[in-house]
Amino acid sequence: MHKAATFALSFILVGCGVETAGTAATVATLKAAEAKQGQDAKERVVKQLDAMNQQAEQRLKDADSKSAGY
């Protein structure tokens, strides 16, 4: 009886360990996907800022060329 209880307890504990490992793997996968999304968002923002800076520079050049004629 004692051996059967020990076996059952060890089986339950091993099952919990497998569940914990599976959960950790799932969490790691989700975190990696979240990091990828964050990196993609950062790249989009940087591109948008670059485009806005180029527009501002062009506007300054246009304003300078217009004011040079006066």
N, C-alpha and C positions, 0 to 999 in steps of 0.2 A: 504494500500500500504506500509506503514511504517513497519507494522508487517511482511509482506511478505519479504521485503528487509532485515529486521533483521534476520528472519529465514534463508533466503538464505545465508547471510553472516556467521551466526553461523554454518550452515551446511558445508560451505567451510572451515572454520577455524578448525572444528572438523576433517574434512577429511585430512587437512594438518597435524594435530596432530597425526592421525593414521599413516599417511605416515612416519612421523618423527620417531615414535615409531618402526615401521617396519624396517626402515632403520637402526636405532640404534641396533635393535636385530640382523640384518644381519651382521653389522659391528662387533658386539661382537662375533658372531659365527665365523666369518673369523679370528678375532684376536686370539680366542681360538685355532683354527686349526693351525694358524701360530706359536703360542707358543708351541704347541705339536710337530710340525715339528722341531722347534729349539731345543727342549729338545731331540728329537730322534737323531738329528745331533750331539748334544753334547755327547750323550752316545756312538755313533759310534766312534767319535774322541777319547774319553777316552779309549775305547777298543783297538783302533789301537795303541795309545800311550803305553798302557800297554803291548801289544804284542811286540812292538818295544823295549821297555825296557827289556823285558824278553830275547829277542834275543841278545841284547847288553850284558846283564849279562852272557848269555851262551857263547858268543864269548870271553869275558874276562876270564871265567873259562877255556875254551879250550886253550886260549893263555897261561894262567898261568901253566896249566898242561904240555904243550909242552915245556915251558921254564924251568920248574923244572927238566927236564931230562938232561939239559946241565950242 
